[in-house]
Structure formats: structure tokens, C-alpha cells
Amino acid sequence: MSKQNLVRDPTKERAELFVSLAKYYMDLHNKKNSDVAKAIGVSDQVLYKRRQSPRNFKLSETLKIMDYLKFSEADRARVVGVKVKIYAMGGKDD
């Protein structure tokens, strides 16, 4: 019987989610890796390495990338691990 790690790692999951969302928004806004690296003040190589190991992103870099790529509020909340309640236009808080 093989041993498996059955424990979820929410930090790893959020880091991987961030990288996949960053790729989505880079494609959406037609931005290259070099554009994002320049916007957050790191070299292309550093950004590439951090995308390969997403847990190595600093919080400040994560926030700068989300601002530069114009992440939606819902996606921002998913990345930082905040649960938000999204209301439809004109909805009321009961």
C-alpha cells in the first residue's frame, strides 16, 4: 500500500492559483513576462523562477502583479484567501 499525503496545503493551492490567474490576465492584456517583471521591479529571470516556485513570491510582488494585471476583486480575494460575498447589482444585504 502506497503512502499518500492526504492533507491539503491551502498556501500551496493559493500560490498555484495565483500563477494560473496571472497567466490568464497576462494573456488577456497581452503582457509578456518581461512587461510584468519591469512593472514590479524584478528581472525577467527572477519572475520566471518565482512563477516556477510560486511560494517564493513576496506579498508586495503579488499585490503589484494583481494591480498591474488588473485582477478582478473576486480573483484578488481568492488569491489572498479572503472569503467575500458577492452581490448582484442592486442586491440588498439581508
N, C-alpha and C positions, 0 to 999 in steps of 0.2 A: 504494500500500500504506500503510495507516494505521499509525501508531506506537502501540504499546500498552505499558503498564508491566506487565511480566511478573514483577516482583519482589514477593513477598509482604511485607506490613508487619505483623509479629506484634503490635506495640504497638497499631496501629490496630484490628486484629482483636480483641484483648483488650478494648480500650476499648468497641468496639461490642457485644461480648458482655456486658460489664458493664451497659451501658444496657439491653439487652434482658432480661437477668436481673432487673435492678432493677424494670423494668416488670412482669415476671411476678410477682415477690414482692410488689410493691405491690398488684396485683390480687388475689393470693392472700390477703393480710392486710387487704384493704380499706383501704389507706392512700392518702391524697391526696398530691399534690406538696407541699402546704403542711405536712402532717404530717412528711414526711421532711425538708424544709428546716428546720423548727423543731428536729427531733431532732439534726441535725448542726450547727446554729448558723449557718445562712446564710439569706438572704432567698429568697422564692419565685422572684424574678427571676434570682438567681444560679444556683439549682438548675436552672431552666428552660434558661438559657444553657449551662450545663455539660452538660446532657443533649443539647443540640443539637450541642455540640462536646465529646464525651466525653474527648478527650485532655487537656482543661483541668482535670479532676478532680484534686485533690490526693490523695496517698496516704492521708492522715489522713481525708479525707472519704469516700473509697472504703471504708476499713475501718469507719468509723462507720455508713455505709449498710448494709454487709453485716451488721453486728451488729444494727442496728435492725430490718432486714427478715428477720433470722434465715435467712440463706443457708445452704444445706447445706454440709457440709465439702467435698464434691466440687465444688460450684459455686464455693466460695471458692478452691479450688486452681486451677480453670480460669481464674478472673479474674486471679489473681496470677502465673499461668504456671508453677505447680509441678506436676510430674507425680507423682501419688500412685498407689499400688497399693491397690485396694480389695478387701478380702477378704470373702467371705461369712461370715455368722455361724458361728462355730465353726471357721473355716478355720485352717489352720496355715501358717506361713511355711516354705517348703521351702528 
